[in-house]
C-alpha cells in the first residue's frame, strides 16, 4: 500500500480517562473503543511515550494503573488488560504541547486525533465516536489515492455491515477512475453501511429522501423496467447457487455509474448464512438495460 492512515491519542484525554477510572470507567472504555476501531492492518495509532508520567488533580497515571483495586474488580481488570493489549498494537512517540506528535515522520503527515468529548481543536480531525474513526479511514481511500486493490483488500474493515459480490470492480462503472469517482464510491458505501438497512426498515417510503439528504442518489427500478423479466435478470447475482436480485441502485451520472444492491433481508437461510444478514452490494455497472 502506498500510504497509511494515521491516528494519535490525545494525551490529556488519555490522562483524564485513566485517573477517573475508579469513579467512571466509561471514559476509559469509550477511549479504548475508539482506539480499537482505529486499529487496522493498514493504520498506525500513536500515543505519547511519556503517558504514564502524566498527572491530573495530583493523581498520576502510573499510580492509578498500579493500584491493587484494579485486580479486585473483574470488570476493571478486563479493561486494564484490554488497555495494554491495545497499546501493544500502537506506536509510541514524543509529543509536543500534548497534541502534535514531535517525531518528524509523524509530524509531517495528517492524522486523526482520538480524544474525549470535551476536547476541542481547529487543527485536527477529531475522533470522538466510532463512526468518525471509520469515516476518517474511508476518506483516506480517496484523499490519499489508494489503489483499487487496497480498497478491496481493506474495504471490509471500513464497511463491516456490507457484503460485496466478488465481481464488483471499479472499471465496470464505465467511468474514468478519478478522485471524484473514489469519493462517490466511498460516500455511497458509507451510507449503505451506516444507514441502509436501518433506514429502509424504519420507513421504506422515506428511504430515498433520507439518502438524498445525505448526498446519495438512490432508487429502485422503474415500473417499465420491472415489467421486463429479461431486463430484471440483469440485476441478479448468485450467492450459494441462489439468485439475489439487486434492484435498488445508486447513480453517479444520469447515464453511467451504477452500484446495485439488495437490502439483505427476507432471503433464504443459506444466503443469509453466507452474508451474515448484511446489506448486499452486488453489481458495479455502467448502466443496466432499462
Backbone as CSV, one residue per row, in Angstrom:
resi,resn,N_x,N_y,N_z,CA_x,CA_y,CA_z,C_x,C_y,C_z
1,UNK,0.844,-1.186,0.000,0.000,0.000,0.000,0.881,1.238,0.000
2,UNK,0.510,2.260,-0.792,1.343,3.429,-0.966,1.400,4.308,0.270
3,UNK,0.358,4.323,1.076,0.352,5.190,2.247,-0.491,4.551,3.343
4,UNK,-0.338,5.081,4.550,-1.051,4.546,5.686,-2.009,5.584,6.235
5,UNK,-2.925,5.140,7.063,-3.844,6.029,7.758,-3.346,6.147,9.191
6,UNK,-3.218,7.367,9.662,-2.575,7.597,10.945,-3.507,8.250,11.957
7,UNK,-3.425,7.767,13.183,-4.170,8.323,14.301,-3.199,8.648,15.433
8,UNK,-3.602,9.560,16.303,-2.860,9.826,17.532,-3.849,9.924,18.675
9,UNK,-3.451,9.427,19.846,-4.289,9.520,21.039,-3.938,10.821,21.748
10,UNK,-4.925,11.690,21.884,-4.678,12.985,22.539,-4.334,12.735,24.006
11,UNK,-3.196,13.306,24.439,-2.613,12.935,25.722,-3.507,13.271,26.919
12,UNK,-4.099,14.460,26.947,-4.916,14.836,28.103,-6.185,13.992,28.200
13,UNK,-6.711,13.563,27.050,-7.890,12.698,27.058,-7.559,11.343,27.670
14,UNK,-6.375,10.832,27.343,-5.942,9.555,27.903,-5.699,9.693,29.405
15,UNK,-5.043,10.785,29.802,-4.772,11.012,31.219,-6.068,11.079,32.015
16,UNK,-7.027,11.861,31.528,-8.301,12.022,32.231,-9.050,10.704,32.348
17,UNK,-9.041,9.920,31.267,-9.760,8.640,31.288,-9.175,7.689,32.316
18,UNK,-7.848,7.714,32.478,-7.198,6.800,33.418,-7.398,7.256,34.859
19,UNK,-7.175,8.540,35.147,-7.262,8.996,36.541,-8.699,8.941,37.065
20,UNK,-9.672,8.907,36.173,-11.076,8.795,36.586,-11.563,7.349,36.602
21,UNK,-10.648,6.425,36.468,-11.033,5.026,36.264,-11.944,4.491,37.371
22,UNK,-11.625,4.784,38.623,-12.400,4.214,39.725,-13.745,4.919,39.927
23,UNK,-13.841,6.169,39.475,-15.099,6.905,39.607,-16.007,6.693,38.394
24,UNK,-15.406,6.586,37.225,-16.195,6.470,35.996,-15.362,5.756,34.932
25,UNK,-15.484,4.445,34.908,-14.668,3.662,33.971,-15.138,3.812,32.528
26,UNK,-16.359,4.370,32.330,-16.884,4.507,30.962,-16.000,5.408,30.105
27,UNK,-15.305,6.354,30.723,-14.416,7.235,29.962,-13.296,6.432,29.306
28,UNK,-12.709,5.524,30.064,-11.630,4.711,29.504,-12.180,3.711,28.503
29,UNK,-13.330,3.105,28.820,-13.934,2.145,27.902,-14.214,2.808,26.559
30,UNK,-14.766,4.022,26.603,-15.077,4.751,25.366,-13.815,5.028,24.563
31,UNK,-12.747,5.446,25.252,-11.488,5.734,24.563,-10.893,4.462,23.972
32,UNK,-10.969,3.373,24.710,-10.445,2.103,24.201,-11.232,1.633,22.983
33,UNK,-12.544,1.865,22.999,-13.361,1.509,21.835,-12.896,2.280,20.598
34,UNK,-12.560,3.555,20.784,-12.089,4.371,19.657,-10.733,3.890,19.163
35,UNK,-9.862,3.539,20.086,-8.544,3.020,19.690,-8.711,1.701,18.940
36,UNK,-9.630,0.886,19.422,-9.870,-0.428,18.814,-10.352,-0.280,17.373
37,UNK,-11.358,0.572,17.153,-11.911,0.719,15.800,-10.922,1.422,14.873
38,UNK,-9.970,2.162,15.448,-8.962,2.853,14.636,-7.769,1.964,14.305
39,UNK,-7.656,0.844,14.985,-6.501,-0.045,14.803,-6.814,-1.105,13.756
40,UNK,-6.304,-0.889,12.559,-6.494,-1.822,11.451,-5.120,-2.265,10.939
41,UNK,-5.149,-3.212,10.012,-3.894,-3.697,9.443,-3.134,-2.599,8.716
42,UNK,-3.839,-1.615,8.205,-3.206,-0.584,7.391,-3.192,0.779,8.090
43,UNK,-3.442,0.812,9.411,-3.395,2.072,10.154,-2.277,2.039,11.182
44,UNK,-1.900,3.215,11.635,-0.987,3.342,12.762,-1.630,4.272,13.782
45,UNK,-1.577,3.867,15.044,-2.087,4.690,16.137,-0.912,5.015,17.052
46,UNK,-0.682,6.301,17.286,0.433,6.747,18.114,-0.070,7.246,19.462
47,UNK,0.748,7.047,20.495,0.444,7.604,21.807,1.712,8.209,22.391
48,UNK,1.546,9.085,23.376,2.680,9.764,23.982,3.584,8.782,24.704
49,UNK,4.859,8.892,24.410,5.832,7.981,25.012,5.839,8.107,26.533
50,UNK,5.549,9.298,27.049,5.615,9.527,28.498,4.227,9.582,29.136
51,UNK,3.256,8.856,28.562,1.883,8.933,29.058,1.767,8.533,30.530
52,UNK,2.581,7.604,30.979,2.469,7.124,32.360,2.876,8.150,33.401
53,UNK,3.656,9.156,33.000,4.126,10.163,33.949,3.156,11.329,34.112
54,UNK,2.079,11.343,33.335,1.130,12.453,33.391,0.314,12.420,34.683
55,UNK,-0.078,13.623,35.136,-0.896,13.735,36.340,-2.097,14.639,36.083
56,UNK,-3.141,14.439,36.875,-4.313,15.307,36.835,-4.871,15.405,38.245
57,UNK,-5.016,16.648,38.725,-5.501,16.890,40.093,-4.671,16.129,41.128
58,UNK,-3.358,16.106,40.882,-2.451,15.464,41.814,-2.407,13.957,41.734
59,UNK,-3.160,13.379,40.813,-3.186,11.924,40.662,-2.401,11.544,39.414
60,UNK,-1.470,10.618,39.538,-0.662,10.234,38.384,-1.251,9.000,37.705
61,UNK,-1.013,8.915,36.414,-1.467,7.764,35.647,-0.831,6.480,36.171
62,UNK,0.466,6.531,36.427,1.162,5.341,36.919,0.588,4.865,38.249
63,UNK,0.197,5.834,39.088,-0.377,5.489,40.389,-1.684,4.718,40.235
64,UNK,-2.511,5.188,39.325,-3.793,4.519,39.102,-3.585,3.140,38.501
65,UNK,-2.713,3.056,37.504,-2.549,1.800,36.789,-1.850,0.727,37.625
66,UNK,-1.251,1.127,38.748,-0.621,0.146,39.635,-1.441,-0.094,40.900
67,UNK,-2.628,0.486,40.962,-3.490,0.357,42.135,-4.044,-1.075,42.219
68,UNK,-3.929,-1.671,43.385,-4.362,-3.061,43.559,-5.867,-3.237,43.407
69,UNK,-6.634,-2.148,43.531,-8.087,-2.256,43.385,-8.489,-2.718,41.982
70,UNK,-7.634,-2.464,41.024,-7.929,-2.904,39.652,-8.086,-4.411,39.588
71,UNK,-7.221,-5.120,40.304,-7.248,-6.582,40.256,-8.378,-7.168,41.087
72,UNK,-8.924,-6.361,41.998,-10.008,-6.850,42.846,-11.362,-6.769,42.156
73,UNK,-11.423,-6.027,41.054,-12.671,-5.846,40.306,-12.484,-6.475,38.931
74,UNK,-13.257,-7.503,38.637,-13.055,-8.242,37.381,-13.286,-7.356,36.158
75,UNK,-14.272,-6.465,36.242,-14.532,-5.576,35.105,-13.366,-4.623,34.871
76,UNK,-12.852,-4.042,35.957,-11.712,-3.135,35.824,-10.481,-3.890,35.332
77,UNK,-10.304,-5.095,35.834,-9.155,-5.897,35.402,-9.234,-6.191,33.905
78,UNK,-10.437,-6.477,33.400,-10.596,-6.743,31.972,-10.227,-5.513,31.137
79,UNK,-10.669,-4.334,31.577,-10.343,-3.112,30.839,-8.854,-2.783,30.941
80,UNK,-8.272,-3.073,32.086,-6.830,-2.877,32.287,-6.044,-3.732,31.294
81,UNK,-6.401,-4.996,31.192,-5.714,-5.893,30.270,-5.963,-5.481,28.820
82,UNK,-7.198,-5.058,28.540,-7.519,-4.593,27.190,-6.710,-3.353,26.846
83,UNK,-6.545,-2.469,27.811,-5.777,-1.241,27.610,-4.363,-1.551,27.132
84,UNK,-3.691,-2.441,27.841,-2.304,-2.753,27.477,-2.225,-3.581,26.189
85,UNK,-3.234,-4.389,25.942,-3.252,-5.143,24.685,-3.366,-4.195,23.496
86,UNK,-4.203,-3.156,23.639,-4.350,-2.186,22.553,-3.097,-1.346,22.395
87,UNK,-2.473,-0.945,23.501,-1.248,-0.154,23.400,-0.146,-0.926,22.694
88,UNK,-0.159,-2.243,22.863,0.843,-3.069,22.179,0.706,-2.974,20.664
89,UNK,-0.499,-2.650,20.187,-0.721,-2.502,18.754,-0.324,-1.121,18.249
90,UNK,-0.116,-0.197,19.195,0.172,1.194,18.829,1.665,1.468,18.826
91,UNK,2.032,2.658,18.364,3.414,3.113,18.361,3.537,4.309,19.289
92,UNK,4.593,4.319,20.107,4.804,5.463,20.986,5.657,6.504,20.291
93,UNK,5.473,7.764,20.678,6.246,8.858,20.101,6.241,10.013,21.081
94,UNK,7.232,10.861,20.978,7.254,12.066,21.798,6.128,12.990,21.359
95,UNK,5.647,13.804,22.283,4.584,14.737,21.943,5.042,16.163,22.145
96,UNK,4.345,17.069,21.498,4.625,18.490,21.654,3.315,19.167,22.036
97,UNK,3.305,19.847,23.164,2.113,20.544,23.652,0.942,19.599,23.891
98,UNK,1.237,18.329,24.099,0.181,17.375,24.384,-0.685,17.012,23.201
99,UNK,-0.408,17.589,22.047,-1.263,17.361,20.885,-0.471,16.745,19.742
100,UNK,0.319,17.573,19.098,1.064,17.112,17.928,2.199,16.196,18.331
101,UNK,2.379,15.159,17.564,3.495,14.263,17.801,4.769,14.879,17.237
102,UNK,5.832,14.818,18.012,7.039,15.525,17.630,7.951,14.775,16.685
103,UNK,7.768,13.467,16.565,8.657,12.708,15.705,8.460,13.153,14.262
104,UNK,9.532,13.459,13.579,9.446,14.154,12.298,8.567,13.434,11.291
105,UNK,8.715,12.109,11.201,7.955,11.401,10.179,6.462,11.407,10.486
106,UNK,6.097,11.609,11.743,4.692,11.705,12.113,4.218,13.148,12.020
107,UNK,5.078,14.063,12.405,4.723,15.474,12.454,4.409,16.035,11.074
108,UNK,4.911,15.402,10.026,4.743,15.924,8.675,3.601,15.269,7.905
109,UNK,2.760,14.528,8.592,1.623,13.907,7.931,0.354,14.215,8.706
110,UNK,-0.785,13.999,8.067,-2.059,14.219,8.724,-2.439,13.010,9.563
111,UNK,-3.175,13.258,10.624,-3.689,12.150,11.399,-4.969,12.566,12.104
112,UNK,-5.787,11.567,12.434,-6.985,11.805,13.223,-6.630,11.760,14.690
113,UNK,-7.191,12.664,15.468,-6.852,12.768,16.884,-7.956,12.127,17.727
114,UNK,-7.634,11.021,18.371,-8.569,10.312,19.239,-8.656,11.062,20.562
115,UNK,-9.854,11.516,20.936,-9.972,12.388,22.100,-11.329,12.214,22.768
116,UNK,-11.500,12.881,23.913,-12.784,12.818,24.599,-13.710,13.924,24.109
117,UNK,-14.938,13.907,24.607,-15.959,14.840,24.124,-15.644,16.293,24.447
118,UNK,-14.840,16.534,25.481,-14.563,17.904,25.922,-13.421,18.547,25.155
119,UNK,-12.667,17.753,24.416,-11.504,18.301,23.722,-11.919,19.034,22.448
120,UNK,-11.333,20.201,22.231,-11.643,20.998,21.044,-10.351,21.446,20.381
121,UNK,-10.341,21.441,19.075,-9.196,21.918,18.299,-9.624,22.152,16.863
122,UNK,-9.107,23.220,16.294,-9.374,23.502,14.881,-8.269,22.959,13.984
123,UNK,-7.261,22.341,14.575,-6.077,21.924,13.827,-6.107,20.467,13.388
124,UNK,-7.040,19.707,13.944,-7.057,18.282,13.660,-8.455,17.805,13.338
125,UNK,-8.537,16.657,12.703,-9.800,15.945,12.582,-9.974,15.161,13.876
126,UNK,-11.014,15.485,14.625,-11.201,14.890,15.940,-11.998,13.589,15.841
127,UNK,-11.511,12.568,16.496,-12.154,11.256,16.507,-12.802,11.081,17.874
128,UNK,-14.139,11.277,17.912,-14.856,11.228,19.176,-15.892,10.106,19.247
129,UNK,-16.084,9.413,18.144,-17.022,8.296,18.134,-16.578,7.314,17.049
130,UNK,-17.034,6.062,17.128,-16.583,5.051,16.165,-16.850,5.419,14.713
131,UNK,-17.979,6.071,14.448,-18.293,6.413,13.058,-17.290,7.429,12.495
132,UNK,-16.869,8.388,13.319,-15.894,9.368,12.827,-14.551,8.702,12.552
133,UNK,-14.222,7.667,13.331,-12.984,6.918,13.062,-13.083,6.194,11.728
134,UNK,-14.211,5.512,11.497,-14.401,4.804,10.234,-14.426,5.776,9.060
135,UNK,-15.094,6.922,9.232,-15.158,7.895,8.142,-13.784,8.464,7.820
136,UNK,-12.961,8.655,8.852,-11.604,9.150,8.605,-10.814,8.130,7.781
137,UNK,-10.967,6.855,8.114,-10.286,5.811,7.342,-10.850,5.754,5.927
138,UNK,-12.181,5.785,5.808,-12.813,5.711,4.491,-12.354,6.858,3.598
139,UNK,-12.345,8.065,4.138,-11.969,9.222,3.341,-10.523,9.160,2.882
140,UNK,-9.708,8.441,3.633,-8.308,8.304,3.239,-8.161,7.549,1.929
141,UNK,-9.160,6.735,1.583,-9.075,5.990,0.330,-9.046,6.934,-0.865
142,UNK,-9.835,7.994,-0.826,-9.805,8.916,-1.971,-8.906,10.109,-1.733
143,UNK,-8.715,10.518,-0.473,-7.802,11.640,-0.205,-6.362,11.285,-0.544
144,UNK,-5.991,10.031,-0.306,-4.600,9.608,-0.475,-4.373,8.734,-1.695
145,UNK,-5.383,8.676,-2.564,-5.243,7.951,-3.830,-4.817,6.495,-3.641
146,UNK,-5.475,5.802,-2.733,-5.226,4.371,-2.576,-5.590,3.657,-3.880
147,UNK,-4.942,2.550,-4.124,-5.264,1.772,-5.311,-6.559,1.000,-5.099
148,UNK,-7.154,0.545,-6.203,-8.367,-0.256,-6.081,-8.087,-1.556,-5.343
149,UNK,-6.905,-2.132,-5.565,-6.556,-3.366,-4.849,-6.579,-3.149,-3.341
150,UNK,-6.039,-1.995,-2.905,-6.074,-1.672,-1.481,-7.507,-1.523,-0.997
151,UNK,-8.333,-0.892,-1.828,-9.723,-0.662,-1.445,-10.433,-1.978,-1.156
152,UNK,-10.303,-2.937,-2.061,-10.998,-4.211,-1.861,-10.324,-5.050,-0.789
153,UNK,-9.040,-4.889,-0.643,-8.313,-5.658,0.372,-8.732,-5.242,1.777
154,UNK,-8.940,-3.936,1.970,-9.220,-3.426,3.306,-10.643,-2.894,3.467
155,UNK,-11.455,-3.015,2.404,-12.801,-2.462,2.449,-13.678,-3.073,3.526
156,UNK,-13.482,-4.357,3.825,-14.326,-4.991,4.838,-14.120,-4.367,6.209
157,UNK,-12.938,-3.788,6.449,-12.698,-3.099,7.714,-13.463,-1.783,7.785
158,UNK,-13.687,-1.169,6.637,-14.343,0.134,6.595,-15.855,0.025,6.452
159,UNK,-16.314,-1.074,5.889,-17.747,-1.259,5.651,-18.184,-2.616,6.211
160,UNK,-18.116,-2.771,7.521,-18.371,-4.089,8.122,-19.811,-4.573,7.992
161,UNK,-20.747,-3.664,7.671,-22.150,-4.061,7.549,-22.554,-4.373,6.116
162,UNK,-21.561,-4.470,5.210,-21.847,-4.751,3.807,-21.230,-6.080,3.379
163,UNK,-21.951,-6.770,2.510,-21.426,-7.966,1.844,-21.213,-7.615,0.382
164,UNK,-19.999,-7.835,-0.127,-19.658,-7.482,-1.507,-19.579,-8.732,-2.382
165,UNK,-20.238,-8.676,-3.537,-20.044,-9.724,-4.525,-18.642,-9.574,-5.114
166,UNK,-17.971,-10.683,-5.317,-16.574,-10.654,-5.766,-16.402,-10.070,-7.168
167,UNK,-17.488,-9.964,-7.920,-17.374,-9.430,-9.287,-17.376,-7.900,-9.329
168,UNK,-17.623,-7.245,-8.215,-17.648,-5.777,-8.198,-16.254,-5.219,-8.504
169,UNK,-16.167,-4.386,-9.547,-14.916,-3.750,-9.947,-15.183,-2.303,-10.347
170,UNK,-14.258,-1.424,-10.014,-14.432,-0.010,-10.355,-14.598,0.189,-11.857
171,UNK,-13.801,-0.531,-12.645,-13.819,-0.314,-14.091,-15.178,-0.659,-14.703
172,UNK,-15.967,-1.479,-14.013,-17.280,-1.851,-14.535,-18.264,-0.693,-14.505
173,UNK,-17.933,0.383,-13.799,-18.837,1.523,-13.691,-18.892,2.345,-14.974
174,UNK,-17.942,2.110,-15.890,-17.940,2.849,-17.148,-17.583,4.297,-16.985
175,UNK,-16.848,4.617,-15.915,-16.444,5.991,-15.626,-14.929,6.012,-15.433
176,UNK,-14.290,7.044,-15.947,-12.842,7.165,-15.792,-12.494,7.246,-14.308
177,UNK,-11.510,6.452,-13.895,-11.104,6.459,-12.495,-10.537,7.812,-12.123
178,UNK,-11.018,8.358,-11.031,-10.594,9.690,-10.589,-10.862,9.810,-9.098
179,UNK,-10.346,10.863,-8.494,-10.597,11.104,-7.079,-12.090,11.322,-6.835
180,UNK,-12.769,11.991,-7.768,-14.208,12.218,-7.619,-14.980,10.907,-7.610
181,UNK,-14.582,9.975,-8.499,-15.263,8.682,-8.521,-15.011,7.922,-7.229
182,UNK,-13.753,7.902,-6.751,-13.438,7.251,-5.484,-14.301,7.833,-4.374
183,UNK,-14.404,9.158,-4.356,-15.170,9.834,-3.312,-16.633,9.395,-3.357
184,UNK,-17.194,9.334,-4.548,-18.592,8.918,-4.690,-18.783,7.487,-4.209
185,UNK,-17.901,6.591,-4.607,-17.998,5.197,-4.186,-17.978,5.107,-2.658
186,UNK,-17.044,5.824,-2.037,-16.933,5.801,-0.579,-18.191,6.370,0.068
187,UNK,-18.723,7.451,-0.475,-19.921,8.067,0.095,-21.128,7.133,0.001
188,UNK,-21.292,6.474,-1.151,-22.413,5.546,-1.321,-22.285,4.372,-0.356
189,UNK,-21.120,3.755,-0.338,-20.931,2.586,0.512,-21.015,2.952,1.993
190,UNK,-20.549,4.134,2.346,-20.645,4.587,3.736,-22.101,4.732,4.143
191,UNK,-22.901,5.323,3.264,-24.321,5.480,3.585,-25.000,4.119,3.713
192,UNK,-24.748,3.243,2.757,-25.365,1.914,2.812,-24.932,1.155,4.059
193,UNK,-23.664,1.275,4.424,-23.164,0.597,5.615,-23.801,1.147,6.888
194,UNK,-23.842,2.469,6.994,-24.255,3.105,8.245,-25.769,3.195,8.409
195,UNK,-26.497,3.313,7.279,-27.926,3.602,7.374,-28.822,2.683,6.531
196,UNK,-28.243,1.953,5.573,-29.047,1.273,4.568,-30.192,0.442,5.108
197,UNK,-29.876,-0.617,5.813,-30.928,-1.490,6.341,-31.795,-0.764,7.364
198,UNK,-31.149,-0.045,8.261,-31.871,0.611,9.353,-32.937,1.575,8.835
199,UNK,-32.556,2.461,7.932,-33.492,3.486,7.477,-34.554,2.917,6.547
200,UNK,-34.202,1.896,5.786,-35.205,1.279,4.920,-36.267,0.559,5.752
201,UNK,-35.840,-0.207,6.728,-36.785,-0.929,7.572,-37.614,0.022,8.431
202,UNK,-36.988,1.114,8.829,-37.668,2.098,9.658,-38.793,2.796,8.902
203,UNK,-38.529,3.142,7.633,-39.534,3.859,6.844,-39.190,3.748,5.361
204,UNK,-39.663,2.674,4.694,-39.344,2.490,3.272,-39.738,3.676,2.407
205,UNK,-40.843,4.319,2.740,-41.318,5.432,1.915,-40.450,6.691,2.065
206,UNK,-39.697,6.773,3.148,-38.828,7.930,3.362,-37.357,7.635,3.063
207,UNK,-37.084,6.397,2.641,-35.690,5.987,2.481,-34.971,6.818,1.419
208,UNK,-35.599,7.037,0.287,-34.960,7.810,-0.785,-34.660,9.224,-0.307
209,UNK,-35.596,9.827,0.412,-35.393,11.186,0.901,-34.262,11.257,1.924
210,UNK,-34.184,10.246,2.784,-33.112,10.234,3.779,-31.756,10.108,3.098
211,UNK,-31.678,9.236,2.100,-30.422,9.085,1.358,-30.054,10.388,0.663
212,UNK,-31.035,11.029,0.044,-30.789,12.279,-0.658,-30.287,13.360,0.293
213,UNK,-30.852,13.403,1.505,-30.412,14.404,2.490,-28.980,14.158,2.933
214,UNK,-28.477,12.949,2.685,-27.080,12.616,2.982,-26.214,12.635,1.727
215,UNK,-26.752,13.205,0.651,-25.972,13.380,-0.568,-25.850,12.164,-1.445
216,UNK,-26.730,11.168,-1.258,-26.660,9.931,-2.036,-27.953,9.742,-2.810
217,UNK,-27.832,9.531,-4.120,-28.981,9.369,-5.009,-29.276,7.888,-5.171
218,UNK,-30.354,7.419,-4.546,-30.735,6.009,-4.589,-32.151,5.866,-5.123
219,UNK,-32.409,4.746,-5.794,-33.771,4.476,-6.266,-33.913,3.010,-6.651
220,UNK,-35.165,2.498,-6.669,-35.428,1.170,-7.224,-35.625,1.298,-8.734
221,UNK,-35.831,0.183,-9.410,-36.074,0.242,-10.846,-37.477,0.798,-11.134
222,UNK,-37.624,1.354,-12.310,-38.909,1.924,-12.719,-39.907,0.811,-13.049
223,UNK,-41.205,1.118,-13.036,-42.207,0.109,-13.418,-41.969,-0.460,-14.811
224,UNK,-41.484,0.359,-15.721,-41.214,-0.116,-17.084,-40.134,-1.193,-17.093
225,UNK,-39.071,-0.964,-16.334,-38.003,-1.954,-16.251,-38.486,-3.213,-15.548
226,UNK,-39.259,-3.046,-14.489,-39.753,-4.190,-13.736,-40.682,-5.076,-14.567
227,UNK,-41.286,-4.492,-15.570,-42.217,-5.269,-16.398,-41.513,-6.226,-17.336
228,UNK,-40.185,-6.093,-17.465,-39.418,-6.956,-18.365,-38.603,-7.963,-17.559
229,UNK,-38.967,-9.235,-17.690,-38.228,-10.278,-16.978,-36.773,-10.332,-17.434
230,UNK,-36.547,-10.099,-18.719,-35.191,-10.143,-19.266,-34.325,-9.044,-18.669
231,UNK,-34.872,-7.843,-18.591,-34.112,-6.719,-18.036,-33.816,-6.944,-16.549
232,UNK,-34.797,-7.434,-15.831,-34.615,-7.619,-14.395,-33.595,-8.697,-14.074
233,UNK,-33.470,-9.686,-14.978,-32.467,-10.734,-14.743,-31.050,-10.167,-14.760
234,UNK,-30.852,-9.012,-15.403,-29.533,-8.379,-15.391,-29.160,-7.922,-13.975
235,UNK,-30.160,-7.786,-13.108,-29.926,-7.334,-11.731,-29.666,-8.499,-10.780
236,UNK,-29.622,-9.710,-11.301,-29.458,-10.892,-10.450,-27.992,-11.249,-10.261
237,UNK,-27.656,-11.629,-9.046,-26.355,-12.229,-8.752,-26.618,-13.572,-8.084
238,UNK,-25.585,-14.381,-7.950,-25.734,-15.704,-7.346,-24.935,-15.778,-6.047
239,UNK,-25.611,-16.192,-4.989,-24.960,-16.429,-3.707,-25.365,-17.824,-3.246
240,UNK,-24.403,-18.682,-3.054,-24.658,-20.071,-2.671,-25.637,-20.732,-3.646
241,UNK,-25.414,-20.456,-4.927,-26.218,-21.019,-6.022,-27.670,-20.547,-6.003
242,UNK,-27.940,-19.496,-5.241,-29.280,-18.928,-5.186,-29.258,-17.523,-5.790
243,UNK,-30.316,-17.161,-6.484,-30.391,-15.863,-7.142,-30.818,-14.774,-6.162
244,UNK,-30.113,-13.643,-6.220,-30.448,-12.469,-5.415,-30.581,-11.288,-6.360
245,UNK,-31.711,-10.637,-6.338,-31.982,-9.532,-7.267,-31.603,-8.193,-6.635
246,UNK,-30.615,-7.541,-7.230,-30.131,-6.254,-6.722,-30.774,-5.126,-7.527
247,UNK,-32.009,-4.859,-7.185,-32.797,-3.881,-7.935,-32.455,-2.444,-7.566
248,UNK,-32.323,-2.171,-6.291,-32.009,-0.807,-5.859,-30.605,-0.420,-6.314
249,UNK,-30.417,0.852,-6.599,-29.112,1.272,-7.098,-28.828,2.740,-6.786
250,UNK,-27.534,3.034,-6.713,-27.049,4.405,-6.584,-26.567,4.872,-7.948
251,UNK,-26.710,6.177,-8.220,-26.385,6.718,-9.546,-25.296,7.787,-9.438
252,UNK,-24.232,7.592,-10.211,-23.145,8.575,-10.252,-23.487,9.694,-11.235
253,UNK,-23.772,9.318,-12.485,-24.226,10.249,-13.509,-25.535,9.712,-14.091
254,UNK,-26.238,10.531,-14.825,-27.547,10.102,-15.326,-27.456,8.918,-16.282
255,UNK,-26.297,8.798,-16.959,-26.188,7.763,-17.987,-25.133,6.703,-17.697
256,UNK,-24.431,6.803,-16.572,-23.416,5.796,-16.260,-23.001,5.893,-14.786
257,UNK,-22.462,4.768,-14.325,-22.037,4.685,-12.932,-23.162,4.226,-12.032
258,UNK,-23.298,2.910,-11.862,-24.369,2.361,-11.041,-23.807,1.353,-10.032
259,UNK,-24.265,1.462,-8.805,-23.972,0.467,-7.772,-25.306,-0.138,-7.353
260,UNK,-25.494,-1.413,-7.687,-26.750,-2.095,-7.392,-26.617,-2.898,-6.098
261,UNK,-27.697,-2.917,-5.314,-27.642,-3.593,-4.021,-28.987,-4.203,-3.649
262,UNK,-28.924,-5.101,-2.671,-30.116,-5.724,-2.073,-30.011,-5.481,-0.574
263,UNK,-31.123,-5.216,0.066,-31.091,-4.885,1.487,-30.671,-6.049,2.374
264,UNK,-30.614,-7.245,1.811,-30.125,-8.389,2.570,-31.140,-8.995,3.517
265,UNK,-32.401,-8.642,3.346,-33.459,-9.145,4.229,-34.415,-10.039,3.438
266,UNK,-35.155,-10.889,4.156,-36.150,-11.782,3.550,-35.545,-12.687,2.471
267,UNK,-34.397,-13.240,2.769,-33.717,-14.144,1.846,-33.670,-15.548,2.439
268,UNK,-33.325,-16.519,1.604,-33.234,-17.898,2.061,-32.134,-18.049,3.121
269,UNK,-32.308,-18.989,4.059,-31.330,-19.158,5.139,-29.909,-19.392,4.648
270,UNK,-29.750,-20.159,3.549,-28.389,-20.424,3.065,-27.701,-19.162,2.553
271,UNK,-28.508,-18.191,2.104,-27.926,-16.919,1.659,-27.528,-16.073,2.858
272,UNK,-28.445,-15.921,3.812,-28.139,-15.088,4.982,-27.031,-15.689,5.840
273,UNK,-26.890,-17.004,5.771,-25.774,-17.621,6.486,-24.450,-17.179,5.870
274,UNK,-24.431,-17.043,4.556,-23.230,-16.587,3.858,-23.000,-15.091,4.062
275,UNK,-24.058,-14.315,3.972,-23.920,-12.846,4.050,-23.956,-12.322,5.473
276,UNK,-24.311,-13.198,6.426,-24.471,-12.806,7.835,-25.506,-11.698,7.996
277,UNK,-26.496,-11.707,7.097,-27.583,-10.746,7.199,-27.246,-9.339,6.773
278,UNK,-26.062,-9.160,6.187,-25.645,-7.806,5.804,-26.313,-7.351,4.507
279,UNK,-26.357,-6.044,4.312,-26.796,-5.492,3.035,-25.834,-5.964,1.956
280,UNK,-26.365,-6.331,0.803,-25.564,-6.941,-0.264,-25.289,-5.930,-1.367
281,UNK,-24.021,-5.628,-1.599,-23.612,-4.814,-2.740,-23.248,-5.791,-3.849
282,UNK,-24.123,-5.856,-4.874,-23.999,-6.947,-5.821,-23.426,-6.633,-7.171
283,UNK,-23.619,-5.396,-7.673,-23.237,-5.097,-9.053,-22.674,-3.689,-9.163
284,UNK,-21.494,-3.575,-9.776,-20.977,-2.303,-10.270,-21.160,-2.329,-11.782
285,UNK,-21.866,-1.356,-12.336,-22.144,-1.381,-13.771,-22.177,0.032,-14.356
286,UNK,-21.955,0.107,-15.660,-22.106,1.397,-16.340,-23.566,1.813,-16.304
287,UNK,-24.434,0.987,-16.842,-25.882,1.248,-16.831,-26.555,-0.003,-17.367
288,UNK,-27.345,-0.643,-16.532,-28.055,-1.836,-16.984,-29.232,-1.451,-17.865
289,UNK,-29.705,-2.404,-18.642,-30.790,-2.140,-19.585,-32.067,-1.720,-18.859
290,UNK,-32.690,-0.654,-19.344,-33.947,-0.174,-18.736,-35.038,-0.074,-19.802
